[in-house]
Amino acid sequence: MMRSVSPGDRICRLLLTAAILGVVIVPIVAVTSLPAEGSFVTPQNIDDTVSGKFSPRIPAVLTAGADPRLLLADDGPMPGFNGGVGWLNSAPVSGQALRGKVVLVNFWTYTCINSLRALPYVQGWATKYQGSGFVVIGVHTPEFSFEKQQTNVEAALRDLRISYPVVMDSNYRIWRAFGNQYWPAFYIVDAKGRIRYEHFGEGAYGDSELAIQELLTENGATNLDRNLVSDSGHGIEAPPGDDEGSPESYIGYRLAERFSSPERLDHDRQRIYGPPAVLRLNHWALIGSWNVNAESAVSQAPSGRVVFRFHSRDLHLVMAPTKDGKPVRFRVTLDGAAPGADCGTDSAPDGRGEVREPRLYQLIRQKGPVKDRTFEIDFIDPGVQAFDFTFG
């Protein structure tokens, strides 16, 4: 039985097509609440400990309502992890070594906002059930090329305080072995090595935890805390707002949509772009000198700008510093003014910030009612790499 994606879930979906090195990663994010135009479709400074990021005090009855055994099926044996290019936080782990344990296999990538918002639950379960025969294996399958670099993933694990084993699936071999298509994806495996529950995207965390509890009980665990881990992520990991009206929007030409500068989006060469006369909702533009490649746009001179007309509580942008690692200073505005209290975790009230490492940056978190706003980011220094807008 395959768990379907429910209407409230937010996911990143990956389509694979033949191209560079045999595989080109073409991700499409499906956000079910968006209008037709948006149907196609992360780190903060974490001061809390993992145990402080969740509260296991929600009674299971609020989510369960039915026999948790009805959640379970048998989807066959768990594929192994032989395709991984490296292991972090652990020596290599084989499927055979996991026999006798209940295992959560979590596919994720560190720049995906959907993956990041699921982490408080994954880390909460890893901590809560570690003494009951439960193991989490994170499978880090990259979306962008810089996510294949082990030093970048190691830095993300430190920032996110992830201590369970993570295998780097940079060549998508484990992804394909599972037949996976989504970030995040949950596969829960019983002590005999059989996949008994699957869920794709954000949401249904109560069902996932009930499945964990049921399989631990099957395996002989006793005295389990039946209360469920609650949704208490902070900063960039906080749950999304309830008025998200903008889709994920890629800047590299391979997946770019709704580009609104007067000039055509050029490929792999420097070009000067001008501002649009009118910027419609969910459209974006480049201003200044940029070189746009398949994945990103790279600013070629000081004061390269990107503008986006959006409708959402949060605005994030995946960015990297210059190709030789130099930081890039920036300033963001909302409707032409400093964001003030609506700044994100990676921007100050006066709009200033700095790109120091390749990751997802939260630039706006609106505190009042959500409405259509015009976001602009001005890169004071040249060389920034801008990849992808996401919202929440």
C-alpha positions in Angstrom: 0.0 0.0 0.0 1.5 3.4 -1.0 0.6 6.3 1.2 -0.8 9.0 -0.9 0.0 12.7 -0.6 -2.8 14.5 1.3 -4.2 17.9 0.2 -2.5 19.6 3.1 0.9 18.3 2.4 3.7 20.4 0.9 6.4 18.5 -1.0 9.3 18.9 -3.3 8.9 16.4 -6.2 11.8 15.3 -8.4 11.5 14.2 -12.0 14.5 12.5 -13.6 15.3 13.0 -17.3 18.2 11.9 -19.5 20.8 14.6 -19.8 24.1 15.6 -18.2 25.9 12.5 -16.8 22.8 10.5 -17.7 20.6 12.3 -15.2 19.3 15.8 -14.9 17.5 16.7 -11.8 14.3 18.5 -12.6 12.4 19.3 -9.4 8.8 20.5 -9.4 7.2 21.5 -6.2 3.5 20.9 -5.9 1.6 23.2 -3.5 -2.0 22.2 -3.7 -3.4 25.4 -2.4 -2.0 27.6 -5.2 -3.9 29.0 -8.1 -3.3 27.5 -11.5 -0.5 29.9 -12.3 1.5 28.6 -9.3 0.7 24.9 -9.7 4.3 24.1 -10.7 6.1 24.3 -8.5 16.3 25.2 5.2 19.5 27.5 8.4 18.8 29.7 11.3 21.0 30.1 14.4 19.5 27.4 16.5 19.8 28.2 20.2 17.5 25.4 21.4 18.6 21.9 22.1 16.9 19.1 20.2 14.9 18.2 23.3 13.7 21.8 23.5 12.4 21.8 20.0 9.4 19.5 20.6 6.9 18.8 23.4 5.5 15.3 23.6 2.4 16.3 25.4 -0.3 16.1 22.7 -2.6 13.1 23.4 -2.6 10.5 20.6 -6.4 10.5 20.5 -6.3 13.9 18.8 -4.7 12.4 15.7 -5.4 8.7 15.9 -9.2 8.1 16.1 -8.7 4.7 14.5 -6.7 1.5 15.1 -3.1 2.4 14.3 -2.6 -1.1 12.8 -4.8 0.1 9.9 -2.0 2.5 8.9 0.4 -0.4 8.2 0.9 -2.4 5.1 3.7 -4.5 3.6 5.5 -2.7 0.7 8.3 -5.2 0.4 11.9 -5.4 1.7 13.8 -2.2 2.4 16.5 -1.6 -0.3 20.0 -1.2 1.0 22.2 1.9 1.2 25.0 0.6 -1.0 24.7 3.5 -3.4 25.8 6.1 -0.8 29.0 8.0 -1.4 29.7 8.6 2.3 28.3 8.4 5.8 28.1 11.3 8.3 27.6 10.9 12.1 28.2 7.1 11.7 30.2 4.4 10.1 28.4 2.8 7.1 25.2 1.1 8.1 23.8 -1.9 6.2 20.3 -3.1 6.0 21.3 -6.4 7.7 22.8 -4.5 10.6 19.4 -2.8 11.2 17.5 -6.1 11.5 15.8 -6.2 14.9 15.3 -2.4 14.9 12.4 -0.2 13.7 13.9 2.2 11.2 12.7 5.5 9.8 14.4 6.3 6.4 14.0 10.0 5.8 14.9 11.4 2.3 15.8 15.1 2.5 18.1 17.8 1.3 19.3 20.7 3.4 18.1 23.5 1.2 14.5 22.2 0.9 12.2 24.2 3.1 9.8 21.2 3.2 12.5 19.0 4.5 13.6 21.5 7.1 10.1 22.0 8.5 9.9 18.2 9.0 13.1 18.0 11.0 11.7 18.9 14.5 9.6 15.8 14.2 12.3 13.5 12.9 14.7 14.7 15.5 12.0 14.4 18.2 11.3 10.8 17.3 15.0 9.9 17.1 15.4 11.2 20.7 12.2 9.9 22.1 12.4 6.3 20.9 16.2 5.7 20.8 16.0 3.5 23.9 13.1 1.4 22.5 14.8 -0.1 19.4 14.2 2.8 17.0 16.8 4.2 14.5 16.6 7.1 12.1 18.7 7.0 8.9 18.7 10.3 6.9 19.3 9.9 3.2 20.6 13.3 1.9 19.8 13.4 -1.8 20.9 16.8 -3.2 18.9 19.2 -5.4 21.7 21.6 -6.2 25.3 20.8 -7.2 26.8 22.4 -4.1 24.8 20.0 -1.9 27.0 17.2 -3.2 30.0 18.6 -1.3 30.5 16.7 1.9 31.9 19.8 3.8 28.6 21.7 3.0 26.4 18.8 4.2 28.6 18.5 7.4 28.1 22.2 8.1 24.4 21.8 7.7 24.2 18.9 10.1 26.1 21.0 12.7 23.8 24.0 12.2 20.7 21.8 12.4 22.1 19.7 15.3 21.4 16.5 13.5 23.2 13.6 15.3 21.6 10.5 13.8 23.3 8.7 10.8 23.1 10.4 7.4 24.2 8.8 4.2 25.1 11.0 1.2 23.1 9.9 -1.8 24.8 12.3 -4.3 24.3 10.0 -7.3 20.7 9.2 -6.6 21.3 5.5 -6.3 19.5 5.0 -3.0 16.7 7.4 -4.2 16.1 5.2 -7.3 16.4 1.9 -5.3 13.5 3.1 -3.2 11.6 4.5 -6.2 11.4 7.8 -4.4 10.2 11.1 -5.9 9.8 13.5 -3.0 11.5 15.6 -0.4 10.8 14.9 2.4 9.8 11.2 2.2 9.3 8.8 5.2 9.7 5.1 4.9 9.2 3.2 8.2 10.6 -0.3 8.3 9.9 -3.1 10.7 12.3 -5.2 12.6 12.3 -7.8 9.8 13.4 -5.3 7.3 10.0 -4.8 5.6 8.7 -1.4 4.6 5.4 -1.0 6.5 4.5 2.7 6.1 5.2 5.4 3.7 4.5 9.2 3.7 5.5 11.9 1.2 5.7 15.6 2.0 5.0 17.6 5.1 2.1 16.6 7.3 0.5 13.5 8.8 3.2 13.5 11.5 0.7 12.0 14.0 0.1 9.0 11.7 3.8 8.5 11.2 4.5 8.5 14.9 1.6 6.1 15.5 3.1 3.8 12.9 6.4 3.9 14.7 4.7 3.1 18.0 2.8 0.2 16.5 5.9 -1.3 15.0 7.9 -0.9 18.2 5.1 -2.6 20.1 5.2 -5.5 17.5 8.9 -5.8 18.2 8.3 -6.1 21.9 8.9 -2.6 23.2 7.0 -1.7 26.4 6.2 1.4 28.4 6.1 3.6 25.3 5.1 7.2 25.9 1.9 7.3 23.7 1.8 11.1 23.6 2.8 12.5 20.3 5.7 14.9 19.5 4.1 18.3 18.9 4.8 20.9 16.2 7.1 23.3 17.8 9.8 24.1 15.3 11.3 27.6 15.5 12.7 30.1 13.0 13.1 28.6 9.6 11.8 25.2 10.8 8.5 26.7 12.0 5.3 25.3 10.3 4.2 27.3 7.2 1.6 30.1 7.4 -2.0 29.5 6.4 -2.0 32.0 3.5 0.8 30.8 1.2 0.0 32.1 -2.3 3.4 32.0 -4.0 5.1 29.0 -5.6 8.7 27.9 -5.5 10.5 29.8 -8.2 13.8 28.8 -9.7 16.2 31.4 -11.1 18.5 29.2 -13.2 17.2 29.0 -16.8 16.5 25.2 -16.7 13.4 25.7 -14.6 12.8 29.5 -14.6 9.2 30.6 -14.9 7.4 34.0 -14.7 10.6 36.0 -15.5 9.6 39.6 -16.1 12.6 41.7 -17.0 12.2 43.4 -20.4 15.1 41.4 -21.8 15.0 37.7 -22.6 16.6 35.5 -19.9 19.9 34.7 -21.6 21.9 31.5 -21.2 25.5 31.3 -19.9 26.6 34.8 -20.8 26.7 38.2 -19.1 23.8 40.5 -19.8 22.4 43.7 -18.3 18.8 43.4 -17.3 16.3 46.3 -16.6 13.3 46.6 -14.2 9.9 45.6 -15.5 7.3 48.3 -16.1 4.8 46.3 -14.0 5.6 43.4 -11.8 2.7 41.0 -11.5 2.0 38.7 -8.5 4.4 35.7 -8.5 6.6 37.2 -11.2 10.3 38.2 -10.6 13.0 40.1 -12.4 16.8 40.6 -12.5 18.2 44.2 -12.5 21.8 44.9 -13.4 24.6 42.7 -14.8 24.0 39.0 -14.4 25.2 35.7 -15.9 22.4 33.1 -15.7 23.3 29.4 -15.9 21.1 26.3 -15.7 21.1 26.3 -11.8 21.5 29.9 -10.8 22.1 33.6 -11.7 25.5 35.0 -10.8 25.8 38.8 -10.3 28.6 40.3 -12.4 28.9 43.8 -10.8 28.0 45.6 -7.6 24.4 46.4 -7.0 22.9 43.4 -8.9 19.3 43.2 -7.8 16.4 40.6 -7.8 12.8 41.6 -7.3 9.8 39.4 -6.6 6.1 40.2 -6.1 4.8 37.6 -3.6 2.0 36.7 -1.3 3.2 34.6 1.7 4.2 35.0 5.4 7.8 33.9 4.7 10.2 34.4 1.8 13.4 32.4 1.5 16.1 32.4 -1.1 18.8 29.7 -1.7 22.1 31.5 -2.2 25.8 30.9 -2.2 28.8 33.3 -1.9 31.2 33.9 -4.7 32.7 30.9 -6.5 35.9 31.4 -4.6 34.0 31.6 -1.3 34.1 35.3 -0.6 31.1 36.6 1.4 28.6 38.9 -0.3 26.8 41.7 1.5 23.1 42.4 0.7 20.2 44.7 1.7 16.5 43.7 1.3 13.4 45.9 1.2 9.7 45.3 1.3 7.7 47.7 -0.9 10.7 49.9 -1.1 11.4 50.2 2.7 13.5 48.3 5.2 11.6 45.3 6.5 11.8 46.3 10.2 9.9 43.7 12.3 9.2 41.7 9.1 12.8 40.7 8.6 13.8 37.1 8.5 16.3 35.1 10.6 19.0 36.0 8.0 18.3 39.7 7.6 18.4 42.6 10.1 15.5 45.1 10.6 17.4 47.5 8.4 17.5 44.8 5.7 21.2 44.1 5.8 22.7 40.6 5.7 25.5 38.6 4.3 25.8 35.4 2.2 28.6 33.4 3.8 27.8 29.7 2.9 25.6 28.0 0.4 22.2 27.4 1.9 18.6 28.6 2.2 18.3 32.1 3.7 15.1 33.3 5.4 14.8 36.9 4.4 11.2 37.8 5.3 8.8 36.7 8.0 5.8 39.0 8.1 4.4 39.5 11.5 1.0 41.0 10.5 -1.6 40.1 8.0 -0.3 38.6 4.8 -0.8 40.6 1.6 0.8 41.1 -1.8 4.3 42.6 -1.3 7.2 43.5 -3.5 10.5 42.1 -2.3 13.9 43.4 -3.5 17.4 42.2 -2.6 20.3 44.4 -3.6 23.7 42.6 -3.6 26.3 45.2 -2.6 29.2 43.0 -3.7 29.4 41.1 -7.0 29.6 37.3 -7.4 26.6 36.0 -5.5 24.9 32.9 -6.8 21.1 33.0 -6.5 19.2 29.7 -7.0 15.7 29.4 -5.8 12.8 31.3 -4.0 10.6 29.4 -1.6 7.8 30.5 0.6 5.9 29.5 3.7 
